[in-house]
Structures are given as structure tokens and as C-alpha cells.
């Protein structure tokens, strides 16, 4: 039997961060241009999206690929998962199948853009054409622009411009339905008919060593994403504007991992959103804003968007960073967030702002340190959103006004976790404390601490910094930065 199928009219569908069948423009284009398709996922070394992923993201990815394979099997196809360099892998698959075209979802980070440009050139030398398709955003990130033709740096103005020009790219139906049947090439013996994940050992390990708490709270895959959307729009979405700020309740959509892996498109979510979910749809545009900034200012993924922050007097405090990472800062809301992150690969958004402020403002640690830690541990790690969020809190990015904002972890806790439910979940050693002391155990009388079984410095750490003093230090540093900027302003 020949190593190639009888028909060379085959296309590779390279699924990267669009792990779904509904509203998948790459899949739709391939179906319209070739007789047979081979869906493939490549776990490539050094991939900017998966290369830094930790156990939660790789566990999610493995489960999502398994779910996608089941969906494909119901339509006559299977998912080929391979581990290795993208170019060599695509060339090998093209040789096996006779494919002359590759259809892939478009990626927007600068490393992926450069890689795709290289792949386009190298594949063309072998007679293979690479097509990338817009799959993950409401609109392409190059527009809109200001009246002066420059990129927006303030979200509100950007959002208004988006709504004026095209509120929902893709139409009101949310996208093209999943195909009923996907024709595949005849497999060569022992090659294309591989068990899922067999040729991606690191993903196979992730599939078996799954963080239990992560998988108890989410169902990775397209079906799980749509079920999560239905649950959210049937309940929490109606009170999202206020409920989203309270980490002790299910007030947010918890869709971020599904969006990060492209298990559902933002077009579909926006199309399904009820009128009461306006505040939530606005958050989809905040996600768009992150990609917009990454497109126009690619350096902002790892360097300050505002150049004056290149001279910011960041501190060097390894012990403080370690206490922050392990949830041992002595500030219960901060510690609860960091422990939630370590346990399930996710953190409530309000708490993300608090822990980021503590690292960058109370400890004066560079935001890049926190951003890298988040990328490694988050199941919903997204380079653009992660950088935007961290730079917003640090004051060095877009829309960071006032840039010297410092979150008070005690006040944030008493306001948004008044009953201490969130802290008690993730910092159980404080569970017996009364509500009035749950966010500031150091303020509790000795007898109250003793009755609650809390010994500061032993069962739970004393605060590693005095927040009031740390705030003054941060404000002084930001004030000096501002003064220096004014002094050296060009005339």
C-alpha cells in the first residue's frame, strides 16, 4: 500500500487555540477547499502559549483535546496529536497525506506571528500554502484608531469606537454551525491511526496527573464551555455588574479557560448574551482591548507600555516574592488568592487585582515577576490579557489611571468578602476567627486568637509588611517617577 492516499486533495487543519467545531473559520475554509481534512494539534517546543504552561493549563489542554477528539469521532474524523517542531511535523503530515494546504487559527502574539511568517515561507518552498483565519476575537486587532490615526490607550474610548464601527463581527447567529461530517484521508498503516496523545508524552502525563480540584469545578471542552455559558446566562449574568466583585460567590462567568483554549468563540457568547448581560459583554471587549494593545505595542508583553517606567525603582526581595507565591504574606485575602491559584489554576478577578497590587505596590516587585508566575500556574493563561492586567495594576500600562492606585487588602476583604467565606475556603487555619477579624487577624485580642486556634507567626504568619507604611513608600516612588518625568519633559 502506498504511503499516500489515492487523492492528493487533502488539507491539514492545524488547531492551535481554537479547540472547537462550531464557529471555526479555519475548519470551514478547509471544508470548502478540499475533499478530505486531517485535524491536527502540535505540541511544539518553545510554543509561546503552551511552552510556559504549568500543570493546570496542560491538564486542561489534554482534557480539551480528548473532548475535541470525541466530537470529531462523531463526525467521521479523529484528532492527530503530535509533539515536535511545527515545521517538521507539518511537512511530515503533508508527505503522509499529500496535503498541499494548511488551515490554522490565527495567533496574535509577536512570537507566533514571526513563527507563522517563517512557516509560510518554508512551507511554500515545499509547495504547501499556509492560511490563517481569524477565530478567537470579535474583530481583528488592528482597528479602530483615533481620529489622528493612532491607537487608543483608554478602554472607554476604544470600546465606544468598536460599538460604532461594528458591534459584532460574525453576525447575530454567533458563527457557522459545526459540520455534520468531516471527510478524512485514508490513514497509512500505523501512522495516522494513532491513539490520541500517544505521540505527545507531556500531554499524556498531564491527562493522568490532573489537578483534581480543577477538574471538579470545570468541564474542559466545547460541550463544557456551552454548558457553562448556559448556566451563567440563566443566573449570575443578571447580577454580574455587582456580583462579579465578590469572590465568595459564583458571580462571574468562569469562562476564561474556555475562551483561552478557544472552546467557544466570543462571537457565540456575545450572540447568546441576554440584554441583562451588558456589563459582561463589555468585559469581552476588555479582552479585545488586550489583543489590540498587543498588536500595536507588542513590546508591552514584557516591558512597560509607558516608557518612564523603565526607570522605576523596583525592589529586590526574594523572601517577599516567595511569601507571596506560597500564600504566606499574613494578609488573608492575598493569601487566599494565591492558594486558590496554586490549587485550581484559577483566581477570582477581584482578587487578582488585590494580589497584583500587593506584589507591585506593597513589595515593589516588578510586575513581570507576577505575570510570569500567573502564566505558569493559570489554566486560563492568556499572554495579552495577562500583560494588560498586570500593567494596569502596576500603573505602567494603558488605562492605568490613577497609576498610583494601591489596593488595601484589608478594606478589599471587608468590602467584597464581608462574611469571610472566600478566606475561610482557602485559608482554613483562620476559619474560626470572627468576621470582624478574618481579614486582619493581627488586630484580634489574644483571647480571640487563642479561642480560634490561631497563633500568629506559627499557625499563620504575621504580616510581612505594614500596609500603611508600604503604601507611603509606593506613593513616594511613584511621586518621584512623576516628578522626574515633568522635570525631563521635552520643551
Secondary structure, DSSP 8 states (H G I E B T S, - for coil): --SS-S---EEEEE-SS---STT-HHHHHHHTT-SEEEEEEEE-TT-TTTTT--HHHHHHHHHHHHHHHHHHHTTT---EEEES-HHHHHHHHHHHH---EEEEE---SHHHHHHHHHHHHHHHHTT-EEEEE--SSSS-TT----TTS----SHHHHHHHHHHH-S-TT-TT-S----S--------TTTTS--TTTB-HHHHHHHHS--HHHHHH---SHHHHHHHHHHHHHTGGGGHHHHTT-TTS--S---HHHHHTTSS-HHHHHHH--GGGHHHHHHHHHHHHHHHHHHH-GGGGTS-SSGGGGG------HHHHHHHHHT-SS-HHHHHHHHHHHHHS---HHHHHHHHHIIIIIS---HHHHHHHHHHH-TT--HHHHHHHHHHHHTSSTT-SSTT----HHHHHHHHSTT-HHHHHH-GGGTTS-GGGTT-GGGS-HHHHHHTT--BTTTB---SS-HHHHHHHHHHHHHHHHHHHHHT---
